[in-house]
């Protein structure tokens, strides 16, 4: 049996398990089932993939010009800051649950 190539498979390339059906909660409410599934997946595999030629070029330039510069570390800091600012309530819930799960 041949293994499917990841390229062009969208989310299937990142998430190998089928996503369970979950209800979309009313605005401002948290779907606890979706949250728990997301937390378990994130703790099991915290890596994400992004496609941005501009961001990639900037980060690669910095890696080539600044000793000990870490693309992953910088990208994590920037992305976490942006997500925290855009979704502060959800960020706080997730942060609290991850501490409880550790």
C-alpha positions as CSV (number, residue, x, y, z in Angstrom):
1,X,0.0,0.0,0.0
2,X,1.4,3.4,-1.0
3,X,1.4,6.2,1.5
4,X,-0.4,9.4,0.5
5,X,1.7,12.4,0.0
6,X,1.0,15.3,2.3
7,X,1.3,18.1,-0.3
8,X,-2.2,19.2,-1.4
9,X,-4.1,17.4,1.3
10,X,-4.8,20.5,3.3
11,X,-5.6,19.8,7.0
12,X,-5.3,16.1,6.4
13,X,-1.6,16.6,5.9
14,X,-1.3,18.0,9.4
15,X,-4.0,16.1,11.3
16,X,-3.9,12.4,10.6
17,X,-6.9,11.5,12.8
18,X,-10.4,12.3,11.5
19,X,-11.9,15.4,13.2
20,X,-15.0,14.5,15.3
21,X,-18.2,16.4,14.6
22,X,-18.6,19.2,17.2
23,X,-21.3,21.8,17.5
24,X,-20.5,25.4,16.9
25,X,-21.3,27.3,20.1
26,X,-23.1,30.6,20.1
27,X,-20.8,33.6,19.8
28,X,-18.9,34.3,23.1
29,X,-19.3,30.7,24.4
30,X,-16.7,27.9,24.4
31,X,-17.4,24.5,23.0
32,X,-15.8,22.4,25.8
33,X,-15.6,19.3,23.7
34,X,-13.7,21.1,20.9
35,X,-11.5,22.7,23.5
36,X,-10.5,19.5,25.1
37,X,-9.8,17.8,21.8
38,X,-7.7,20.8,20.7
39,X,-5.8,20.8,24.0
40,X,-5.0,17.0,23.8
41,X,-3.8,17.4,20.1
42,X,-1.7,20.5,21.0
43,X,0.0,18.8,23.9
44,X,0.7,15.7,21.8
45,X,1.9,17.7,18.7
46,X,2.5,21.4,19.3
47,X,4.1,22.0,15.9
48,X,2.2,24.1,13.3
49,X,3.1,24.9,9.7
50,X,2.7,28.3,8.1
51,X,3.0,29.5,4.5
52,X,4.3,33.0,4.1
53,X,7.1,33.9,1.8
54,X,7.6,37.3,3.3
55,X,7.8,36.1,6.9
56,X,10.0,33.2,5.8
57,X,12.4,35.6,4.0
58,X,12.6,37.9,7.0
59,X,13.2,35.1,9.5
60,X,15.8,33.4,7.3
61,X,17.6,36.7,6.8
62,X,17.7,37.2,10.6
63,X,19.0,33.7,11.1
64,X,21.9,34.4,8.6
65,X,22.8,37.8,10.2
66,X,22.2,37.4,13.9
67,X,24.3,34.8,15.8
68,X,22.2,32.2,17.6
69,X,19.0,33.5,16.2
70,X,16.2,30.9,16.3
71,X,13.5,31.1,13.7
72,X,11.2,28.7,15.7
73,X,11.7,30.7,18.9
74,X,11.0,34.1,17.3
75,X,8.1,32.8,15.3
76,X,6.5,31.2,18.4
77,X,6.9,34.5,20.4
78,X,5.4,36.6,17.6
79,X,2.5,34.2,16.9
80,X,1.7,33.7,20.6
81,X,1.6,37.5,21.1
82,X,-0.7,38.0,18.1
83,X,-3.1,35.2,19.1
84,X,-3.2,36.4,22.7
85,X,-4.1,39.9,21.5
86,X,-6.8,38.8,19.1
87,X,-8.4,36.1,21.3
88,X,-7.6,37.1,24.9
89,X,-10.5,35.2,26.6
90,X,-9.8,32.0,24.7
91,X,-6.1,32.3,25.3
92,X,-6.6,32.6,29.1
93,X,-8.9,29.6,29.1
94,X,-6.4,27.5,27.2
95,X,-3.4,28.7,29.2
96,X,-5.2,27.7,32.5
97,X,-6.3,24.3,31.1
98,X,-2.7,23.5,29.9
99,X,-1.4,24.3,33.4
100,X,-4.0,22.0,34.9
101,X,-3.1,19.2,32.5
102,X,0.6,19.3,33.2
